[in-house]
Amino acid sequence: GTARHDREMAINVKKSLPKITNPLEKLRLQCLARGSAGIKGLGRVFRITDDNRNRTLDFNEFLRGLRHYAVMINKEEAQELFQIFDKDGSGTIDYDEFLITLRPPMSNARKEIVMQAFQKLDKTGDGVITIEDLRGTYNAKYHPKYLNGEWTEDQVFRAFLDNFDSPYDKDEKVTTEEFMNYYAGVSASIDTDIYFIIMMKNAWKL
């Protein structure tokens, strides 16, 4: 279903973009026009742009990242965005924080169902989903690549975790923040809470 939602979302975004003047909203919509993983994609670009790997960006790195991602935002708007996030005036921003703010808002009902899915997967209850957690909750045996012998069970688990894992921190562990980031993108493409909740319940047998 996500592919269909993504197509609908892209159409809606293109309609509303010309009317948007707030640079944060404009950037959010341009990311969502690329589908529910659009914000995650921008995160990947920021990781590449972050030359010294300190998880912060100065203005030039930030601008380079936006241009690399082909975002239609002028230098003045980028400057305005940067200043909103550079709260201490240090000349750098923490891009994890930036991506969390860029995340589309979700209702409490949606956050609750996402947390229920997370807790079901997090067998050990330590706030992180790992391959060990997945062994008892996610059946890899129906995966096409497992069926044709191309992948082992662990490779299926790894690919599954990669869907949610931060692109700049692939550690085969998925935190609540990463899980929430992913579903905020999916959520943006689904109009009603009821439909989102039904989708989550079906997907995770909640």
GIDA-V244981 format. One line per field, one symbol per residue. ss: DSSP state (H for helix, E for strand, L for the rest). A space follows every 10 residues. Layout:
# GIDA-V244981
ss->???
This chain:
# GIDA-V244981
ss->LHHHHHHHHH HHHHHHHLLL LLHHHHHHHH HHLLLLLHHH HHHHHHHHHL LLLLLEEEHH HHHHHHHHLL LLLLHHHHHH HHHHHLLLLL LEEEHHHHHH HHLLLLLHHH HHHHHHHHHH HLLLLLLEEL HHHHHLLLLH HHLHHHHLLL LLHHHHHHHH HHHHLLLLLL LLLEEHHHHH HHHHHHHHLL LLHHHHHHHH HHHHLL
